[in-house]
C-alpha cells in the first residue's frame, strides 16, 4: 500500500483535482494505518479522513461521494462514534439507496448507539443510587450522632437530678424554684 500511496501522490501532483486519485490515496492511507486514531498527530488516518470529507463536499462523481461517505462511516464506527457513523452511512445511502452494505452498517451502528445509550443510562442510574446511598448514610450518621448527644445530655441531667436528692423514677423535689424552672425541668426529665 505504500507503493500505491506514492503513485496516487504522484498522480495528484500532475492533476490536483483528480477525485479518483484523492479517493485512492485516502483508501491506501486507511489500509496502511489499520485501526489507528485519526485524531492523533501524524497519523495517515487523519489525512485519509480529511481527503474523504473533502470529496463528500466537492466531488461531482456520485460513486466516489458514496464510497467516501461509506468509508467515513466505517472510520467513525471503528472509533465507537456511532452517531457520526450513522450520519455517514445515511450520506452513502442518499447517494445510492441500493447500497446494502451501507444499510447493514447503518443498522449495526444504530444498535451500537442504543447499547451505548443504555450503558450510559445504567451508569447514570448507578451513580444516582450511589449518591442516594451516601446521603442516606450521612443522614443515619447524623441521626446517630444526635441520639448519642441526646443520651449524653439526658445522662448528665439525670446525674445532676440524682445529686439534688431525687431518686430516679420518684420525681423531683423542688425547693425554692419558680414555676417556670419546674416546668422546664419536668419537660427535660420526660424527654430523657
N, C-alpha and C positions, 0 to 999 in steps of 0.2 A: 504493500500500500504506500510505502514511502516513495517508490518509483512513480506510482500513479500521481501522488501529490505533486511531485516535481514536474511531471508532464502537464498537469492541469494548471499549475502556476505559470508555466511557460506559455500555455495557450492563452491565459488571461493577460500576459504581458503583450501578446500580439493583438488580442481583442478583449479589452477590459469589460465590454458589455455582453459577453457571451454567457447567457443564462445556463447553458448546458455545462460549460467549463466551471462556473461557480458552483452549480449543484454537485457535479462530480468531485470537485475539490472538497466540498463540505462532507460528502459521503466518504471520501478517503480519510479525512481527518477523524471522522467518527469511528471508522474501523481501526485506526491506529490508537485511539485513546481508550478504548474499552469502556469501562464504567466510571471513568474519572469525573470529578465535579467540574462543570463548565464555569463555575464562579471563582475557581482558584486562578491564581496569577497567569502563568504562561502555559495554559492548557489548550491543546488542539480542539477540545470540545467547545471552548468559549468562541474560538474563531468559527467553528462549524455552525454554532448556534447563530452567530451574527450573520453569516452568509445566508443561512436558511431564512432568517427573519427578513433580510433584505429582499430575498426572492419572493416571499409571500406578498410583499408590498409593490414590487416593481416589475416582476416578470409578466410577460403577456402570454406565455406558454402555460395553459391551464394544467397540463400534466406535471410540469415542473412545480407549479404552485401547490398542486395537490400533494405531490411527494414531499415537498418542503414542509407543509403543514403536518403530514403524517410523521415525518422524522422528528420534527419538533415535539409532537405528541409523545413519541417514544422516549425522547430525551427527558421530558418532564415526568413521564411515568416512572422511569428508572430512578429519578431523584425523589420519588414519592410526592411530587407536586401534582396531585390528582386533578385539582380544579383547572390548572393550566393545561394539563394533558387533555382534559375533556374539551376545552376550548379549541385546542389544536386539531383534535380528531374531528370536531364539528366543522372546522375550516376545511379539512380534507374532504369531508362528505358534501359540503356545499359545492365544491369544485367537481366532485364525482360521486353522486348518490349511490352508485353501484359498487363502491369500494367496500367489499365485505370485510377486509382486514381492518380498515378504519372503524367500521361499525362494531366489529367484535372487540377491538381495543377500547372503543368508547364505552361499551357496556362494562368491560372489565374495570376501567378507570372509575366509572360511576359506582360500581360495587366497592372498590377500594376506598373511594371517598366516603361512602356511607360507613364502612368499617372504621375508618379513621375518626369520623364524627362521633360514632358510638363510643369509641375508646375515649375520646375527649370528654364526652358527657359522663361516662362512667368515672373517669378520673376526677371531674368536677364534683360529682356526687360523693365520691370517696373523700375528697378534700373537705367538702361541706360537712359530711358526717364527722370527720376527724375534728373539725373546728367546733362542732356542737359538743362532741365528747369532751374536748378540752375546756369549753365553757362550763359544762356540767360538773366536771371535776373541780374546777376553780370554785364554783358555787358551793359544792359539797365541802371543800376545804374551808371556805369562808364560814359556812354554817357550823362546821365542827369547831372552828376557832371561836366563834361566838358562843357556842354552847360551853366550851371549855372556860371561856372568860366568865360567863354567867354562873357556872358552877363555882368558880373561884370566888366570885363576889358573894354568892349565897353562903359558901363555906365560911368566908371571913365574917359575914353578917351573923351567921349562927354562932360562931365562936365568940363574937362580941356580945351577942344576945345572951349566951350562956354565962359569960363573965359578969353580966349585970345581975345575976341571981336567978334568972329564969331557967327552968329546965325545958329541954326540947320537948315540944308536944304539950306543955302546960299553958302556954300563953305568956305574955309579958306583963310584968307588974310595973305600972307607970307611976313614978313619983316625981312630981314637980315638972312634968312635961305638959305643954299645952295641947289642946285638942288636935291641932294640925300635925304636930310631931307624932302623936299617937296614930293618926290615920296613915301617915307615910310609913311608919314602922310596921304597922299591920299589913299594909299593901306589900311591902318588901318581904315580909315573912311569908305571905301567901304565895308569892312568886317563887320562892325558894323551895 
